[in-house]
């Protein structure tokens, strides 16, 4: 293998390594986004549950649940 072939081979190797690293970073970013989405959904559900509980308490206090 001459110098130019060797340089070309090494450039190809570097490109593949960079693509693999970028792919791994994108996967991590996707996982982070999914985790954030799930956390947000859980928080939203907790707020809804608390609001429903407060509404039920208010209805009970004024006798609207009869």
Predicted model as a PDB file, atoms N, CA, C, CB and O in Angstrom, pLDDT in the B-factor column:
MODEL        1                                                                  
ATOM      1  N   UNK A   1       0.860  -1.172   0.000  1.00 68.00           N  
ATOM      2  CA  UNK A   1       0.000   0.000   0.000  1.00 68.00           C  
ATOM      3  C   UNK A   1       0.910   1.240   0.000  1.00 68.00           C  
ATOM      4  CB  UNK A   1      -0.981  -0.005   1.243  1.00 68.00           C  
ATOM      5  O   UNK A   1       1.788   1.371   0.853  1.00 68.00           O  
ATOM      6  N   UNK A   2       0.690   2.150  -0.968  1.00 84.00           N  
ATOM      7  CA  UNK A   2       1.525   3.351  -0.980  1.00 84.00           C  
ATOM      8  C   UNK A   2       0.953   4.407  -0.043  1.00 84.00           C  
ATOM      9  CB  UNK A   2       1.644   3.913  -2.408  1.00 84.00           C  
ATOM     10  O   UNK A   2      -0.088   4.199   0.581  1.00 84.00           O  
ATOM     11  N   UNK A   3       1.630   5.523   0.050  1.00 86.00           N  
ATOM     12  CA  UNK A   3       1.246   6.565   1.008  1.00 86.00           C  
ATOM     13  C   UNK A   3      -0.151   7.111   0.755  1.00 86.00           C  
ATOM     14  CB  UNK A   3       2.243   7.700   0.963  1.00 86.00           C  
ATOM     15  O   UNK A   3      -0.911   7.320   1.700  1.00 86.00           O  
ATOM     16  N   UNK A   4      -0.500   7.345  -0.506  1.00 85.00           N  
ATOM     17  CA  UNK A   4      -1.819   7.917  -0.791  1.00 85.00           C  
ATOM     18  C   UNK A   4      -2.921   6.913  -0.486  1.00 85.00           C  
ATOM     19  CB  UNK A   4      -1.907   8.366  -2.256  1.00 85.00           C  
ATOM     20  O   UNK A   4      -3.989   7.301  -0.013  1.00 85.00           O  
ATOM     21  N   UNK A   5      -2.687   5.636  -0.746  1.00 89.00           N  
ATOM     22  CA  UNK A   5      -3.676   4.615  -0.407  1.00 89.00           C  
ATOM     23  C   UNK A   5      -3.831   4.509   1.102  1.00 89.00           C  
ATOM     24  CB  UNK A   5      -3.278   3.252  -0.998  1.00 89.00           C  
ATOM     25  O   UNK A   5      -4.942   4.365   1.611  1.00 89.00           O  
ATOM     26  N   UNK A   6      -2.722   4.581   1.808  1.00 90.00           N  
ATOM     27  CA  UNK A   6      -2.747   4.509   3.260  1.00 90.00           C  
ATOM     28  C   UNK A   6      -3.502   5.710   3.843  1.00 90.00           C  
ATOM     29  CB  UNK A   6      -1.313   4.450   3.820  1.00 90.00           C  
ATOM     30  O   UNK A   6      -4.310   5.562   4.761  1.00 90.00           O  
ATOM     31  N   UNK A   7      -3.231   6.882   3.305  1.00 90.00           N  
ATOM     32  CA  UNK A   7      -3.912   8.093   3.780  1.00 90.00           C  
ATOM     33  C   UNK A   7      -5.408   8.002   3.502  1.00 90.00           C  
ATOM     34  CB  UNK A   7      -3.319   9.354   3.107  1.00 90.00           C  
ATOM     35  O   UNK A   7      -6.227   8.392   4.335  1.00 90.00           O  
ATOM     36  N   UNK A   8      -5.761   7.482   2.322  1.00 91.00           N  
ATOM     37  CA  UNK A   8      -7.165   7.318   1.965  1.00 91.00           C  
ATOM     38  C   UNK A   8      -7.853   6.327   2.901  1.00 91.00           C  
ATOM     39  CB  UNK A   8      -7.294   6.852   0.511  1.00 91.00           C  
ATOM     40  O   UNK A   8      -8.973   6.561   3.355  1.00 91.00           O  
ATOM     41  N   UNK A   9      -7.164   5.207   3.186  1.00 91.00           N  
ATOM     42  CA  UNK A   9      -7.703   4.205   4.104  1.00 91.00           C  
ATOM     43  C   UNK A   9      -7.935   4.803   5.486  1.00 91.00           C  
ATOM     44  CB  UNK A   9      -6.756   3.002   4.203  1.00 91.00           C  
ATOM     45  O   UNK A   9      -8.990   4.600   6.086  1.00 91.00           O  
ATOM     46  N   UNK A  10      -6.947   5.542   5.989  1.00 92.00           N  
ATOM     47  CA  UNK A  10      -7.056   6.158   7.316  1.00 92.00           C  
ATOM     48  C   UNK A  10      -8.169   7.193   7.350  1.00 92.00           C  
ATOM     49  CB  UNK A  10      -5.729   6.807   7.718  1.00 92.00           C  
ATOM     50  O   UNK A  10      -8.867   7.324   8.356  1.00 92.00           O  
ATOM     51  N   UNK A  11      -8.340   7.934   6.250  1.00 93.00           N  
ATOM     52  CA  UNK A  11      -9.426   8.917   6.184  1.00 93.00           C  
ATOM     53  C   UNK A  11     -10.777   8.210   6.232  1.00 93.00           C  
ATOM     54  CB  UNK A  11      -9.313   9.775   4.899  1.00 93.00           C  
ATOM     55  O   UNK A  11     -11.711   8.674   6.886  1.00 93.00           O  
ATOM     56  N   UNK A  12     -10.867   7.089   5.534  1.00 92.00           N  
ATOM     57  CA  UNK A  12     -12.108   6.309   5.569  1.00 92.00           C  
ATOM     58  C   UNK A  12     -12.399   5.771   6.953  1.00 92.00           C  
ATOM     59  CB  UNK A  12     -12.037   5.162   4.584  1.00 92.00           C  
ATOM     60  O   UNK A  12     -13.543   5.796   7.406  1.00 92.00           O  
ATOM     61  N   UNK A  13     -11.377   5.286   7.622  1.00 93.00           N  
ATOM     62  CA  UNK A  13     -11.532   4.792   8.998  1.00 93.00           C  
ATOM     63  C   UNK A  13     -12.008   5.911   9.922  1.00 93.00           C  
ATOM     64  CB  UNK A  13     -10.199   4.204   9.518  1.00 93.00           C  
ATOM     65  O   UNK A  13     -12.914   5.716  10.733  1.00 93.00           O  
ATOM     66  N   UNK A  14     -11.390   7.081   9.792  1.00 94.00           N  
ATOM     67  CA  UNK A  14     -11.761   8.218  10.639  1.00 94.00           C  
ATOM     68  C   UNK A  14     -13.208   8.625  10.383  1.00 94.00           C  
ATOM     69  CB  UNK A  14     -10.818   9.412  10.387  1.00 94.00           C  
ATOM     70  O   UNK A  14     -13.943   8.958  11.313  1.00 94.00           O  
ATOM     71  N   UNK A  15     -13.610   8.596   9.110  1.00 93.00           N  
ATOM     72  CA  UNK A  15     -14.987   8.955   8.763  1.00 93.00           C  
ATOM     73  C   UNK A  15     -15.971   7.979   9.400  1.00 93.00           C  
ATOM     74  CB  UNK A  15     -15.174   8.977   7.233  1.00 93.00           C  
ATOM     75  O   UNK A  15     -16.991   8.393   9.950  1.00 93.00           O  
ATOM     76  N   UNK A  16     -15.667   6.685   9.326  1.00 92.00           N  
ATOM     77  CA  UNK A  16     -16.545   5.679   9.922  1.00 92.00           C  
ATOM     78  C   UNK A  16     -16.646   5.846  11.437  1.00 92.00           C  
ATOM     79  CB  UNK A  16     -16.043   4.276   9.585  1.00 92.00           C  
ATOM     80  O   UNK A  16     -17.727   5.732  12.015  1.00 92.00           O  
ATOM     81  N   UNK A  17     -15.507   6.116  12.068  1.00 93.00           N  
ATOM     82  CA  UNK A  17     -15.515   6.314  13.520  1.00 93.00           C  
ATOM     83  C   UNK A  17     -16.344   7.539  13.889  1.00 93.00           C  
ATOM     84  CB  UNK A  17     -14.077   6.463  14.057  1.00 93.00           C  
ATOM     85  O   UNK A  17     -17.082   7.519  14.874  1.00 93.00           O  
ATOM     86  N   UNK A  18     -16.224   8.599  13.105  1.00 95.00           N  
ATOM     87  CA  UNK A  18     -16.995   9.816  13.372  1.00 95.00           C  
ATOM     88  C   UNK A  18     -18.489   9.550  13.197  1.00 95.00           C  
ATOM     89  CB  UNK A  18     -16.542  10.963  12.438  1.00 95.00           C  
ATOM     90  O   UNK A  18     -19.306  10.038  13.978  1.00 95.00           O  
ATOM     91  N   UNK A  19     -18.844   8.775  12.172  1.00 94.00           N  
ATOM     92  CA  UNK A  19     -20.254   8.441  11.953  1.00 94.00           C  
ATOM     93  C   UNK A  19     -20.804   7.590  13.093  1.00 94.00           C  
ATOM     94  CB  UNK A  19     -20.428   7.705  10.620  1.00 94.00           C  
ATOM     95  O   UNK A  19     -21.933   7.798  13.535  1.00 94.00           O  
ATOM     96  N   UNK A  20     -20.010   6.634  13.570  1.00 94.00           N  
ATOM     97  CA  UNK A  20     -20.444   5.796  14.689  1.00 94.00           C  
ATOM     98  C   UNK A  20     -20.648   6.634  15.948  1.00 94.00           C  
ATOM     99  CB  UNK A  20     -19.419   4.683  14.954  1.00 94.00           C  
ATOM    100  O   UNK A  20     -21.620   6.454  16.681  1.00 94.00           O  
ATOM    101  N   UNK A  21     -19.710   7.556  16.184  1.00 94.00           N  
ATOM    102  CA  UNK A  21     -19.825   8.416  17.365  1.00 94.00           C  
ATOM    103  C   UNK A  21     -21.060   9.303  17.257  1.00 94.00           C  
ATOM    104  CB  UNK A  21     -18.559   9.282  17.535  1.00 94.00           C  
ATOM    105  O   UNK A  21     -21.793   9.468  18.232  1.00 94.00           O  
ATOM    106  N   UNK A  22     -21.293   9.874  16.079  1.00 95.00           N  
ATOM    107  CA  UNK A  22     -22.474  10.727  15.874  1.00 95.00           C  
ATOM    108  C   UNK A  22     -23.754   9.926  16.067  1.00 95.00           C  
ATOM    109  CB  UNK A  22     -22.453  11.359  14.466  1.00 95.00           C  
ATOM    110  O   UNK A  22     -24.718  10.416  16.656  1.00 95.00           O  
ATOM    111  N   UNK A  23     -23.759   8.701  15.572  1.00 94.00           N  
ATOM    112  CA  UNK A  23     -24.927   7.840  15.728  1.00 94.00           C  
ATOM    113  C   UNK A  23     -25.194   7.565  17.211  1.00 94.00           C  
ATOM    114  CB  UNK A  23     -24.726   6.515  14.961  1.00 94.00           C  
ATOM    115  O   UNK A  23     -26.338   7.600  17.664  1.00 94.00           O  
ATOM    116  N   UNK A  24     -24.124   7.292  17.953  1.00 94.00           N  
ATOM    117  CA  UNK A  24     -24.272   7.053  19.390  1.00 94.00           C  
ATOM    118  C   UNK A  24     -24.792   8.275  20.119  1.00 94.00           C  
ATOM    119  CB  UNK A  24     -22.951   6.629  19.989  1.00 94.00           C  
ATOM    120  O   UNK A  24     -25.624   8.161  21.019  1.00 94.00           O  
ATOM    121  N   UNK A  25     -24.307   9.442  19.733  1.00 94.00           N  
ATOM    122  CA  UNK A  25     -24.771  10.677  20.365  1.00 94.00           C  
ATOM    123  C   UNK A  25     -26.239  10.945  20.042  1.00 94.00           C  
ATOM    124  CB  UNK A  25     -23.910  11.861  19.916  1.00 94.00           C  
ATOM    125  O   UNK A  25     -26.998  11.408  20.893  1.00 94.00           O  
ATOM    126  N   UNK A  26     -26.627  10.651  18.811  1.00 94.00           N  
ATOM    127  CA  UNK A  26     -28.031  10.850  18.427  1.00 94.00           C  
ATOM    128  C   UNK A  26     -28.942   9.899  19.201  1.00 94.00           C  
ATOM    129  CB  UNK A  26     -28.214  10.639  16.907  1.00 94.00           C  
ATOM    130  O   UNK A  26     -30.046  10.266  19.602  1.00 94.00           O  
ATOM    131  N   UNK A  27     -28.460   8.672  19.404  1.00 95.00           N  
ATOM    132  CA  UNK A  27     -29.244   7.710  20.175  1.00 95.00           C  
ATOM    133  C   UNK A  27     -29.403   8.183  21.620  1.00 95.00           C  
ATOM    134  CB  UNK A  27     -28.579   6.319  20.137  1.00 95.00           C  
ATOM    135  O   UNK A  27     -30.488   8.095  22.196  1.00 95.00           O  
ATOM    136  N   UNK A  28     -28.309   8.686  22.198  1.00 95.00           N  
ATOM    137  CA  UNK A  28     -28.389   9.211  23.572  1.00 95.00           C  
ATOM    138  C   UNK A  28     -29.340  10.391  23.644  1.00 95.00           C  
ATOM    139  CB  UNK A  28     -26.999   9.628  24.078  1.00 95.00           C  
ATOM    140  O   UNK A  28     -30.121  10.507  24.588  1.00 95.00           O  
ATOM    141  N   UNK A  29     -29.276  11.271  22.647  1.00 95.00           N  
ATOM    142  CA  UNK A  29     -30.168  12.429  22.625  1.00 95.00           C  
ATOM    143  C   UNK A  29     -31.622  11.983  22.527  1.00 95.00           C  
ATOM    144  CB  UNK A  29     -29.817  13.361  21.452  1.00 95.00           C  
ATOM    145  O   UNK A  29     -32.499  12.535  23.190  1.00 95.00           O  
ATOM    146  N   UNK A  30     -31.866  10.977  21.692  1.00 94.00           N  
ATOM    147  CA  UNK A  30     -33.222  10.445  21.558  1.00 94.00           C  
ATOM    148  C   UNK A  30     -33.716   9.845  22.856  1.00 94.00           C  
ATOM    149  CB  UNK A  30     -33.276   9.401  20.458  1.00 94.00           C  
ATOM    150  O   UNK A  30     -34.870  10.041  23.238  1.00 94.00           O  
ATOM    151  N   UNK A  31     -32.849   9.116  23.537  1.00 95.00           N  
ATOM    152  CA  UNK A  31     -33.225   8.521  24.824  1.00 95.00           C  
ATOM    153  C   UNK A  31     -33.514   9.602  25.859  1.00 95.00           C  
ATOM    154  CB  UNK A  31     -32.112   7.588  25.333  1.00 95.00           C  
ATOM    155  O   UNK A  31     -34.451   9.481  26.648  1.00 95.00           O  
ATOM    156  N   UNK A  32     -32.709  10.657  25.850  1.00 95.00           N  
ATOM    157  CA  UNK A  32     -32.915  11.764  26.781  1.00 95.00           C  
ATOM    158  C   UNK A  32     -34.241  12.457  26.499  1.00 95.00           C  
ATOM    159  CB  UNK A  32     -31.757  12.771  26.689  1.00 95.00           C  
ATOM    160  O   UNK A  32     -34.986  12.791  27.420  1.00 95.00           O  
ATOM    161  N   UNK A  33     -34.526  12.670  25.223  1.00 95.00           N  
ATOM    162  CA  UNK A  33     -35.793  13.313  24.850  1.00 95.00           C  
ATOM    163  C   UNK A  33     -36.980  12.449  25.266  1.00 95.00           C  
ATOM    164  CB  UNK A  33     -35.839  13.580  23.330  1.00 95.00           C  
ATOM    165  O   UNK A  33     -37.977  12.968  25.767  1.00 95.00           O  
ATOM    166  N   UNK A  34     -36.881  11.145  25.066  1.00 95.00           N  
ATOM    167  CA  UNK A  34     -37.964  10.239  25.455  1.00 95.00           C  
ATOM    168  C   UNK A  34     -38.165  10.268  26.964  1.00 95.00           C  
ATOM    169  CB  UNK A  34     -37.666   8.802  24.986  1.00 95.00           C  
ATOM    170  O   UNK A  34     -39.298  10.282  27.445  1.00 95.00           O  
ATOM    171  N   UNK A  35     -37.073  10.277  27.701  1.00 95.00           N  
ATOM    172  CA  UNK A  35     -37.154  10.324  29.159  1.00 95.00           C  
ATOM    173  C   UNK A  35     -37.806  11.625  29.626  1.00 95.00           C  
ATOM    174  CB  UNK A  35     -35.754  10.179  29.778  1.00 95.00           C  
ATOM    175  O   UNK A  35     -38.631  11.621  30.540  1.00 95.00           O  
ATOM    176  N   UNK A  36     -37.432  12.732  28.995  1.00 95.00           N  
ATOM    177  CA  UNK A  36     -38.023  14.031  29.344  1.00 95.00           C  
ATOM    178  C   UNK A  36     -39.514  14.037  29.036  1.00 95.00           C  
ATOM    179  CB  UNK A  36     -37.318  15.175  28.583  1.00 95.00           C  
ATOM    180  O   UNK A  36     -40.312  14.566  29.810  1.00 95.00           O  
ATOM    181  N   UNK A  37     -39.889  13.447  27.904  1.00 95.00           N  
ATOM    182  CA  UNK A  37     -41.298  13.373  27.519  1.00 95.00           C  
ATOM    183  C   UNK A  37     -42.091  12.585  28.552  1.00 95.00           C  
ATOM    184  CB  UNK A  37     -41.448  12.733  26.129  1.00 95.00           C  
ATOM    185  O   UNK A  37     -43.179  12.992  28.959  1.00 95.00           O  
ATOM    186  N   UNK A  38     -41.531  11.441  28.974  1.00 96.00           N  
ATOM    187  CA  UNK A  38     -42.207  10.607  29.969  1.00 96.00           C  
ATOM    188  C   UNK A  38     -42.339  11.336  31.300  1.00 96.00           C  
ATOM    189  CB  UNK A  38     -41.452   9.291  30.166  1.00 96.00           C  
ATOM    190  O   UNK A  38     -43.378  11.252  31.956  1.00 96.00           O  
ATOM    191  N   UNK A  39     -41.286  12.052  31.701  1.00 96.00           N  
ATOM    192  CA  UNK A  39     -41.340  12.813  32.954  1.00 96.00           C  
ATOM    193  C   UNK A  39     -42.415  13.887  32.883  1.00 96.00           C  
ATOM    194  CB  UNK A  39     -39.975  13.453  33.262  1.00 96.00           C  
ATOM    195  O   UNK A  39     -43.148  14.112  33.846  1.00 96.00           O  
ATOM    196  N   UNK A  40     -42.502  14.540  31.743  1.00 96.00           N  
ATOM    197  CA  UNK A  40     -43.505  15.590  31.561  1.00 96.00           C  
ATOM    198  C   UNK A  40     -44.914  14.996  31.615  1.00 96.00           C  
ATOM    199  CB  UNK A  40     -43.283  16.327  30.218  1.00 96.00           C  
ATOM    200  O   UNK A  40     -45.815  15.579  32.218  1.00 96.00           O  
ATOM    201  N   UNK A  41     -45.099  13.834  30.983  1.00 96.00           N  
ATOM    202  CA  UNK A  41     -46.408  13.189  31.008  1.00 96.00           C  
ATOM    203  C   UNK A  41     -46.793  12.785  32.428  1.00 96.00           C  
ATOM    204  CB  UNK A  41     -46.415  11.964  30.090  1.00 96.00           C  
ATOM    205  O   UNK A  41     -47.953  12.917  32.820  1.00 96.00           O  
ATOM    206  N   UNK A  42     -45.826  12.294  33.197  1.00 95.00           N  
ATOM    207  CA  UNK A  42     -46.098  11.914  34.584  1.00 95.00           C  
ATOM    208  C   UNK A  42     -46.475  13.139  35.413  1.00 95.00           C  
ATOM    209  CB  UNK A  42     -44.875  11.208  35.201  1.00 95.00           C  
ATOM    210  O   UNK A  42     -47.410  13.096  36.212  1.00 95.00           O  
ATOM    211  N   UNK A  43     -45.742  14.223  35.216  1.00 96.00           N  
ATOM    212  CA  UNK A  43     -46.036  15.453  35.956  1.00 96.00           C  
ATOM    213  C   UNK A  43     -47.419  15.979  35.595  1.00 96.00           C  
ATOM    214  CB  UNK A  43     -44.969  16.526  35.671  1.00 96.00           C  
ATOM    215  O   UNK A  43     -48.164  16.431  36.464  1.00 96.00           O  
ATOM    216  N   UNK A  44     -47.759  15.919  34.312  1.00 95.00           N  
ATOM    217  CA  UNK A  44     -49.078  16.368  33.864  1.00 95.00           C  
ATOM    218  C   UNK A  44     -50.171  15.534  34.510  1.00 95.00           C  
ATOM    219  CB  UNK A  44     -49.187  16.293  32.333  1.00 95.00           C  
ATOM    220  O   UNK A  44     -51.185  16.073  34.956  1.00 95.00           O  
ATOM    221  N   UNK A  45     -49.971  14.220  34.561  1.00 96.00           N  
ATOM    222  CA  UNK A  45     -50.962  13.342  35.170  1.00 96.00           C  
ATOM    223  C   UNK A  45     -51.110  13.639  36.663  1.00 96.00           C  
ATOM    224  CB  UNK A  45     -50.575  11.872  34.955  1.00 96.00           C  
ATOM    225  O   UNK A  45     -52.222  13.619  37.192  1.00 96.00           O  
ATOM    226  N   UNK A  46     -50.002  13.914  37.339  1.00 96.00           N  
ATOM    227  CA  UNK A  46     -50.072  14.252  38.760  1.00 96.00           C  
ATOM    228  C   UNK A  46     -50.862  15.538  38.972  1.00 96.00           C  
ATOM    229  CB  UNK A  46     -48.663  14.395  39.349  1.00 96.00           C  
ATOM    230  O   UNK A  46     -51.668  15.629  39.899  1.00 96.00           O  
ATOM    231  N   UNK A  47     -50.633  16.531  38.115  1.00 95.00           N  
ATOM    232  CA  UNK A  47     -51.360  17.796  38.234  1.00 95.00           C  
ATOM    233  C   UNK A  47     -52.850  17.565  37.996  1.00 95.00           C  
ATOM    234  CB  UNK A  47     -50.807  18.844  37.235  1.00 95.00           C  
ATOM    235  O   UNK A  47     -53.690  18.110  38.713  1.00 95.00           O  
ATOM    236  N   UNK A  48     -53.176  16.754  36.983  1.00 95.00           N  
ATOM    237  CA  UNK A  48     -54.587  16.449  36.701  1.00 95.00           C  
ATOM    238  C   UNK A  48     -55.240  15.755  37.891  1.00 95.00           C  
ATOM    239  CB  UNK A  48     -54.711  15.566  35.443  1.00 95.00           C  
ATOM    240  O   UNK A  48     -56.359  16.086  38.282  1.00 95.00           O  
ATOM    241  N   UNK A  49     -54.519  14.782  38.463  1.00 95.00           N  
ATOM    242  CA  UNK A  49     -55.058  14.046  39.611  1.00 95.00           C  
ATOM    243  C   UNK A  49     -55.296  14.973  40.800  1.00 95.00           C  
ATOM    244  CB  UNK A  49     -54.106  12.912  40.014  1.00 95.00           C  
ATOM    245  O   UNK A  49     -56.322  14.884  41.474  1.00 95.00           O  
ATOM    246  N   UNK A  50     -54.336  15.862  41.047  1.00 94.00           N  
ATOM    247  CA  UNK A  50     -54.497  16.807  42.161  1.00 94.00           C  
ATOM    248  C   UNK A  50     -55.655  17.765  41.900  1.00 94.00           C  
ATOM    249  CB  UNK A  50     -53.196  17.602  42.385  1.00 94.00           C  
ATOM    250  O   UNK A  50     -56.422  18.077  42.811  1.00 94.00           O  
ATOM    251  N   UNK A  51     -55.783  18.226  40.673  1.00 95.00           N  
ATOM    252  CA  UNK A  51     -56.885  19.136  40.337  1.00 95.00           C  
ATOM    253  C   UNK A  51     -58.223  18.428  40.493  1.00 95.00           C  
ATOM    254  CB  UNK A  51     -56.732  19.674  38.898  1.00 95.00           C  
ATOM    255  O   UNK A  51     -59.182  19.009  41.001  1.00 95.00           O  
ATOM    256  N   UNK A  52     -58.289  17.170  40.054  1.00 95.00           N  
ATOM    257  CA  UNK A  52     -59.534  16.413  40.199  1.00 95.00           C  
ATOM    258  C   UNK A  52     -59.862  16.214  41.671  1.00 95.00           C  
ATOM    259  CB  UNK A  52     -59.431  15.050  39.485  1.00 95.00           C  
ATOM    260  O   UNK A  52     -61.016  16.334  42.082  1.00 95.00           O  
ATOM    261  N   UNK A  53     -58.828  15.906  42.470  1.00 93.00           N  
ATOM    262  CA  UNK A  53     -59.047  15.745  43.902  1.00 93.00           C  
ATOM    263  C   UNK A  53     -59.546  17.028  44.550  1.00 93.00           C  
ATOM    264  CB  UNK A  53     -57.771  15.294  44.576  1.00 93.00           C  
ATOM    265  O   UNK A  53     -60.435  17.000  45.401  1.00 93.00           O  
ATOM    266  N   UNK A  54     -58.967  18.152  44.141  1.00 93.00           N  
ATOM    267  CA  UNK A  54     -59.408  19.446  44.678  1.00 93.00           C  
ATOM    268  C   UNK A  54     -60.838  19.748  44.251  1.00 93.00           C  
ATOM    269  CB  UNK A  54     -58.468  20.575  44.213  1.00 93.00           C  
ATOM    270  O   UNK A  54     -61.630  20.255  45.046  1.00 93.00           O  
ATOM    271  N   UNK A  55     -61.170  19.440  43.007  1.00 93.00           N  
ATOM    272  CA  UNK A  55     -62.536  19.674  42.525  1.00 93.00           C  
ATOM    273  C   UNK A  55     -63.528  18.797  43.274  1.00 93.00           C  
ATOM    274  CB  UNK A  55     -62.631  19.405  41.013  1.00 93.00           C  
ATOM    275  O   UNK A  55     -64.606  19.259  43.647  1.00 93.00           O  
ATOM    276  N   UNK A  56     -63.170  17.533  43.498  1.00 92.00           N  
ATOM    277  CA  UNK A  56     -64.045  16.625  44.243  1.00 92.00           C  
ATOM    278  C   UNK A  56     -64.238  17.100  45.680  1.00 92.00           C  
ATOM    279  CB  UNK A  56     -63.471  15.203  44.235  1.00 92.00           C  
ATOM    280  O   UNK A  56     -65.339  17.017  46.225  1.00 92.00           O  
ATOM    281  N   UNK A  57     -63.163  17.600  46.291  1.00 92.00           N  
ATOM    282  CA  UNK A  57     -63.263  18.117  47.663  1.00 92.00           C  
ATOM    283  C   UNK A  57     -64.170  19.331  47.714  1.00 92.00           C  
ATOM    284  CB  UNK A  57     -61.876  18.477  48.211  1.00 92.00           C  
ATOM    285  O   UNK A  57     -64.989  19.474  48.622  1.00 92.00           O  
ATOM    286  N   UNK A  58     -64.015  20.200  46.733  1.00 91.00           N  
ATOM    287  CA  UNK A  58     -64.857  21.409  46.703  1.00 91.00           C  
ATOM    288  C   UNK A  58     -66.321  21.029  46.517  1.00 91.00           C  
ATOM    289  CB  UNK A  58     -64.407  22.367  45.570  1.00 91.00           C  
ATOM    290  O   UNK A  58     -67.201  21.595  47.165  1.00 91.00           O  
ATOM    291  N   UNK A  59     -66.581  20.063  45.625  1.00 89.00           N  
ATOM    292  CA  UNK A  59     -67.966  19.624  45.408  1.00 89.00           C  
ATOM    293  C   UNK A  59     -68.543  19.023  46.684  1.00 89.00           C  
ATOM    294  CB  UNK A  59     -68.038  18.596  44.259  1.00 89.00           C  
ATOM    295  O   UNK A  59     -69.697  19.275  47.029  1.00 89.00           O  
ATOM    296  N   UNK A  60     -67.728  18.219  47.391  1.00 89.00           N  
ATOM    297  CA  UNK A  60     -68.185  17.629  48.632  1.00 89.00           C  
ATOM    298  C   UNK A  60     -68.486  18.693  49.675  1.00 89.00           C  
ATOM    299  CB  UNK A  60     -67.154  16.659  49.160  1.00 89.00           C  
ATOM    300  O   UNK A  60     -69.454  18.588  50.429  1.00 89.00           O  
ATOM    301  N   UNK A  61     -67.640  19.721  49.707  1.00 87.00           N  
ATOM    302  CA  UNK A  61     -67.817  20.780  50.690  1.00 87.00           C  
ATOM    303  C   UNK A  61     -69.104  21.556  50.476  1.00 87.00           C  
ATOM    304  CB  UNK A  61     -66.646  21.721  50.650  1.00 87.00           C  
ATOM    305  O   UNK A  61     -69.715  22.018  51.439  1.00 87.00           O  
ATOM    306  N   UNK A  62     -69.520  21.703  49.233  1.00 87.00           N  
ATOM    307  CA  UNK A  62     -70.747  22.458  48.955  1.00 87.00           C  
ATOM    308  C   UNK A  62     -71.932  21.545  48.706  1.00 87.00           C  
ATOM    309  CB  UNK A  62     -70.546  23.366  47.756  1.00 87.00           C  
ATOM    310  O   UNK A  62     -73.034  22.011  48.415  1.00 87.00           O  
ATOM    311  N   UNK A  63     -71.705  20.236  48.821  1.00 81.00           N  
ATOM    312  CA  UNK A  63     -72.797  19.285  48.670  1.00 81.00           C  
ATOM    313  C   UNK A  63     -73.195  19.044  47.233  1.00 81.00           C  
ATOM    314  CB  UNK A  63     -73.976  19.756  49.430  1.00 81.00           C  
ATOM    315  O   UNK A  63     -74.332  18.642  46.985  1.00 81.00           O  
ATOM    316  N   UNK A  64     -72.323  19.268  46.280  1.00 69.00           N  
ATOM    317  CA  UNK A  64     -72.659  19.089  44.869  1.00 69.00           C  
ATOM    318  C   UNK A  64     -72.530  17.650  44.399  1.00 69.00           C  
ATOM    319  CB  UNK A  64     -71.786  19.964  44.026  1.00 69.00           C  
ATOM    320  O   UNK A  64     -72.891  17.345  43.262  1.00 69.00           O  
ATOM    321  N   UNK A  65     -72.029  16.766  45.233  1.00 60.00           N  
ATOM    322  CA  UNK A  65     -71.832  15.371  44.817  1.00 60.00           C  
ATOM    323  C   UNK A  65     -73.049  14.496  45.138  1.00 60.00           C  
ATOM    324  CB  UNK A  65     -70.589  14.793  45.498  1.00 60.00           C  
ATOM    325  O   UNK A  65     -72.977  13.274  45.011  1.00 60.00           O  
ATOM    326  N   UNK A  66     -74.101  15.074  45.527  1.00 55.00           N  
ATOM    327  CA  UNK A  66     -75.276  14.290  45.933  1.00 55.00           C  
ATOM    328  C   UNK A  66     -76.151  13.974  44.735  1.00 55.00           C  
ATOM    329  CB  UNK A  66     -76.092  15.041  46.995  1.00 55.00           C  
ATOM    330  O   UNK A  66     -77.185  13.321  44.881  1.00 55.00           O  
TER     331      UNK A  66                                                      
ENDMDL                                                                          
END                                                                             
